[in-house]
Amino acid sequence: MNLAYTMTNTSGDLDQLLSALAHVLASNGWRTAGVVQINTDRHDCHPCDMDVKVLPEGPTIRISQSLGKDARGCRLDPSALETAVAAVSETLLGDVDVLLINKFGKHEADGRGFRDVIAQAVERDIPVIAGVNQLNAPAFMEFSGGLAVAVPARIDALSSWLTSVGKVNRAVA
């Protein structure tokens, strides 16, 4: 199974790392699928807007709800997330070298979200890199049967892992 995960300690770092990785891979000819997250600060309230870009070329989908500056709790728009899931699932029907999933989050931990897409890629022997946070790490390990490989949160480490498991004869610069 070619399934890897990476983790960071600072909020937002994982989104930037996987977005940069997607850019590096695409510029080296890798056919990417999946999503990367784009956070946009808001002036009218504390939380940022969360969008995901469906790889390789979009669309970009807003997955957060604007609940107001005093709202607490989850801002995720489940319907928008499932729209992104369907778009990524569609891209897996084509030629894909790697699947990038910005986060194995609460939805995935609860059995929804990108779980089926990840499983579909693994079944097709497409390497998968997923971002995971500490809160959802136990659910991810259970989902992967403990077979996922931890890779340091660095582009060079993720690229090396991809090159080592990929069926593609291209290096990652």
C-alpha positions as CSV (number, residue, x, y, z in Angstrom):
1,M,0.0,0.0,0.0
2,N,1.4,3.4,-1.0
3,L,-0.2,5.6,1.6
4,A,1.8,8.2,3.5
5,Y,0.8,10.9,5.9
6,T,2.5,14.0,7.2
7,M,1.9,16.3,10.2
8,T,2.9,19.8,11.3
9,N,2.7,21.5,14.6
10,T,1.5,24.9,13.5
11,S,-1.9,25.7,12.2
12,G,-1.9,26.4,8.4
13,D,1.6,25.1,7.8
14,L,0.3,21.8,6.4
15,D,-1.9,23.6,3.9
16,Q,1.0,25.7,2.7
17,L,3.3,22.6,2.5
18,L,0.9,20.5,0.5
19,S,0.1,23.4,-1.8
20,A,3.8,23.9,-2.5
21,L,4.3,20.2,-3.0
22,A,1.4,20.1,-5.6
23,H,3.1,23.0,-7.4
24,V,6.5,21.3,-7.5
25,L,5.0,18.0,-8.6
26,A,3.0,19.6,-11.4
27,S,6.0,21.6,-12.6
28,N,7.9,18.3,-12.8
29,G,5.3,16.6,-14.9
30,W,3.5,14.6,-12.2
31,R,-0.3,14.2,-12.8
32,T,-1.8,15.2,-9.5
33,A,-5.3,14.7,-8.1
34,G,-6.8,15.6,-4.8
35,V,-7.2,18.9,-3.0
36,V,-5.1,21.6,-1.4
37,Q,-6.5,24.1,1.1
38,I,-6.3,27.9,0.7
39,N,-7.0,29.9,3.8
40,T,-8.0,33.6,3.4
41,D,-7.9,35.9,6.5
42,R,-11.1,37.8,7.2
43,H,-11.2,41.3,8.5
44,D,-14.7,41.0,9.9
45,C,-14.1,38.0,12.2
46,H,-11.4,35.8,13.6
47,P,-11.5,32.6,11.6
48,C,-10.3,32.5,8.0
49,D,-12.3,31.4,5.0
50,M,-11.3,27.9,3.9
51,D,-11.3,27.0,0.2
52,V,-10.0,23.8,-1.5
53,K,-8.6,23.7,-4.9
54,V,-9.3,20.5,-6.8
55,L,-6.1,19.4,-8.5
56,P,-4.8,19.8,-11.0
57,E,-6.6,22.9,-12.3
58,G,-9.7,23.5,-10.1
59,P,-12.3,24.4,-9.4
60,T,-11.8,26.1,-6.1
61,I,-14.6,25.4,-3.6
62,R,-15.4,27.3,-0.4
63,I,-15.7,24.7,2.3
64,S,-16.3,27.0,5.2
65,Q,-19.5,28.7,6.4
66,S,-19.5,32.3,7.6
67,L,-21.2,31.9,11.0
68,G,-20.3,35.3,12.4
69,K,-17.5,36.7,14.5
70,D,-18.8,35.3,17.8
71,A,-19.7,31.8,16.6
72,R,-18.0,28.8,18.1
73,G,-17.8,25.3,16.7
74,C,-17.2,23.8,13.3
75,R,-17.4,26.1,10.3
76,L,-17.1,23.3,7.8
77,D,-19.8,23.2,5.1
78,P,-20.4,19.4,4.7
79,S,-22.2,19.8,1.4
80,A,-19.3,21.8,-0.1
81,L,-16.8,19.3,1.1
82,E,-18.8,16.5,-0.5
83,T,-18.8,18.5,-3.7
84,A,-15.0,18.6,-3.6
85,V,-14.9,14.8,-2.8
86,A,-17.1,14.1,-5.9
87,A,-14.8,16.3,-8.1
88,V,-11.7,14.5,-6.9
89,S,-13.3,11.1,-7.4
90,E,-14.0,12.1,-11.0
91,T,-10.4,13.0,-11.6
92,L,-9.3,9.6,-10.4
93,L,-10.9,8.1,-13.4
94,G,-8.1,9.5,-15.6
95,D,-4.3,9.0,-15.5
96,V,-3.1,10.1,-12.1
97,D,0.4,9.7,-10.6
98,V,-0.4,10.9,-7.0
99,L,-3.3,11.8,-4.8
100,L,-2.9,14.6,-2.3
101,I,-5.4,15.1,0.4
102,N,-5.0,18.3,2.4
103,K,-6.4,16.8,5.6
104,F,-7.8,13.6,7.0
105,G,-10.1,15.5,9.3
106,K,-13.1,15.0,11.4
107,H,-15.4,14.1,8.5
108,E,-12.9,11.3,7.4
109,A,-12.5,10.2,11.0
110,D,-16.3,9.8,11.2
111,G,-16.3,7.7,8.0
112,R,-17.2,10.4,5.4
113,G,-15.3,12.9,3.4
114,F,-12.3,11.7,1.4
115,R,-12.1,8.2,2.9
116,D,-13.6,6.4,-0.2
117,V,-11.4,8.5,-2.5
118,I,-8.3,7.5,-0.6
119,A,-9.3,3.8,-0.7
120,Q,-10.1,4.1,-4.4
121,A,-6.5,5.5,-5.1
122,V,-4.9,2.8,-2.9
123,E,-6.9,0.1,-4.8
124,R,-5.6,1.5,-8.1
125,D,-2.0,1.6,-6.7
126,I,-1.8,5.4,-6.9
127,P,0.5,6.8,-4.2
128,V,-1.4,8.9,-1.6
129,I,-0.2,11.6,0.7
130,A,-2.6,12.9,3.3
131,G,-2.2,15.6,5.9
132,V,-3.2,14.5,9.4
133,N,-3.5,16.4,12.6
134,Q,-2.9,15.1,16.1
135,L,-6.6,14.9,16.9
136,N,-7.4,12.7,14.0
137,A,-4.2,10.6,13.9
138,P,-5.7,7.7,15.8
139,A,-8.6,7.4,13.3
140,F,-6.2,7.7,10.4
141,M,-4.1,4.9,11.7
142,E,-7.1,2.7,12.2
143,F,-8.4,3.6,8.7
144,S,-5.0,2.6,7.2
145,G,-4.6,-0.5,9.3
146,G,-1.4,0.9,10.7
147,L,0.2,0.5,7.2
148,A,0.6,4.2,6.4
149,V,4.1,5.6,6.3
150,A,4.9,8.8,8.3
151,V,6.9,11.2,6.2
152,P,8.5,14.4,7.6
153,A,6.7,17.6,6.7
154,R,9.2,18.7,4.2
155,I,8.9,18.9,0.4
156,D,12.2,17.0,-0.1
157,A,11.1,14.1,2.2
158,L,7.6,13.9,0.6
159,S,9.2,14.0,-2.9
160,S,11.7,11.3,-2.0
161,W,8.9,9.1,-0.7
162,L,6.9,9.6,-3.9
163,T,9.9,8.9,-6.1
164,S,10.6,5.7,-4.1
165,V,7.1,4.3,-4.5
166,G,6.0,5.9,-7.7
167,K,5.5,4.1,-10.9
168,V,6.6,7.2,-12.7
169,N,10.1,7.7,-14.2
170,R,10.4,11.3,-13.2
171,A,12.3,12.8,-10.4
172,V,11.1,15.6,-8.3
173,A,13.3,18.7,-8.2
